[in-house]
Amino acid sequence: MRWLFAVGTYAAGADFGIPVALRLHRASLPGVRVMVDRIPKRERLMNLVSALLASDAPVAFREIAGRVIGYDDPAGSEALEKRFDRDKADLRRLGIPIEYVQSDGVGKSGYVVDQGEVFQQRVTFTPQEHLLLAIAGRVGAAATGGGALEEALKSALRKLAVDLDGADSLDDVAPVTVLRARTGDPRTLENLSVLSQAVTANRSVRFSYCSLHADVAEGREVDPYGLGSSHGAWYLAGWCHVRKALRVFRISRIEGQVQVIGSEATRAFEVPYDFRMEEHVGKEAWDLGDGQPVTVRLSVEPAIATEGLLPGARLVSSEGGRPLLEVDVRRPGALVPWLLARGGDVAVLEPESLRDSVRAEADRLLARYRGESAVRVAMSSGAQGEREIEA
């Protein structure tokens, strides 16, 4: 008669002091056999390792035979000892070093397993490695195409990042379409490297930037919050000290080299706790910002009125043989380049302010094409001071 301690799928005798999850006294349970049936080998191996790890002193074979589940069946002592020898060899091949310790006259003789050789040491990451871990999770999640592989990847990265302060969560992240460590432009690659270091070290940067609707580059000083990639281009999001607001910059539009401000020993700023890079990259420009949505009504040439022409657009009716679409946008002015690119195939019906913006931008581009000297026309709803994205 003996006590059994079961921990998960492992079990061993009371002499080894394993923490108790379930305690059974076999003689007290009717129908329970005193000698149990043989168990699968993998379970027997785990039970043996569990018993040796749980003991503070070397464990002799006589304490294993008949007490550790897997060595308590009706087999004779010689058969049990041969089984034990095979199991030791298998465990050593698996990298679990079972060693025999000879008594020095004070302690016991028996088998031990060095916990330091079995358990993984604490994993620590530098801020740079933390950043790479987050990027790897996002790229890998997109590369696996979803399903079991994506879930396995997320699970593995969560385990690695469990003790990280501010670890990047992989739940509900926006899908990554394209993410490249290299670009075709050496200057962009160099600036990307400098900016990634600045983001990691919380150091402000200074650069010259030429936005889409600017004729000349302007100097900017920015607290870089994060980097992201969308549709093959890299973007920087951060607090712009010139605009006094959060802005998104396309790195390929930075002219010259990015300069890091301040010393390496100081953190120039703190990233807001609620900042999420995916909220600023990967969306269309007209969906960015926190303004109230405005309904835009469009007349579309039937030949191009296909599903997906304009994300979020809905068919409401038709007029003069042309479908009428409506779409809710936060920044109507940001639709101007998209509308101009489609020529007469898409016409703006409402709001009137957007019609005026399209007309003014078309006049500006025409004057520039002709080489005329023209004063830059600011778009009424997309003026540079009002745009979140500087692309």
Secondary structure as GFF3:
##gff-version 3
##sequence-region A 1 391
A	DSSP	beta_strand	3	7	.	.	.	ID=ss1
A	DSSP	beta_strand	10	13	.	.	.	ID=ss2
A	DSSP	three_ten_helix	14	16	.	.	.	ID=ss3
A	DSSP	beta_strand	22	25	.	.	.	ID=ss4
A	DSSP	three_ten_helix	26	28	.	.	.	ID=ss5
A	DSSP	alpha_helix	41	54	.	.	.	ID=ss6
A	DSSP	alpha_helix	61	64	.	.	.	ID=ss7
A	DSSP	alpha_helix	77	93	.	.	.	ID=ss8
A	DSSP	beta_strand	98	101	.	.	.	ID=ss9
A	DSSP	beta_strand	110	113	.	.	.	ID=ss10
A	DSSP	alpha_helix	115	118	.	.	.	ID=ss11
A	DSSP	alpha_helix	127	143	.	.	.	ID=ss12
A	DSSP	alpha_helix	148	160	.	.	.	ID=ss13
A	DSSP	alpha_helix	186	201	.	.	.	ID=ss14
A	DSSP	beta_strand	205	209	.	.	.	ID=ss15
A	DSSP	beta_strand	218	230	.	.	.	ID=ss16
A	DSSP	beta_strand	233	240	.	.	.	ID=ss17
A	DSSP	beta_strand	245	250	.	.	.	ID=ss18
A	DSSP	three_ten_helix	251	253	.	.	.	ID=ss19
A	DSSP	beta_strand	254	260	.	.	.	ID=ss20
A	DSSP	three_ten_helix	277	279	.	.	.	ID=ss21
A	DSSP	three_ten_helix	285	287	.	.	.	ID=ss22
A	DSSP	beta_strand	294	300	.	.	.	ID=ss23
A	DSSP	three_ten_helix	302	304	.	.	.	ID=ss24
A	DSSP	beta_strand	314	319	.	.	.	ID=ss25
A	DSSP	beta_strand	322	329	.	.	.	ID=ss26
A	DSSP	three_ten_helix	332	335	.	.	.	ID=ss27
A	DSSP	alpha_helix	336	340	.	.	.	ID=ss28
A	DSSP	three_ten_helix	343	345	.	.	.	ID=ss29
A	DSSP	beta_strand	346	350	.	.	.	ID=ss30
A	DSSP	alpha_helix	352	369	.	.	.	ID=ss31
A	DSSP	three_ten_helix	384	386	.	.	.	ID=ss32
###
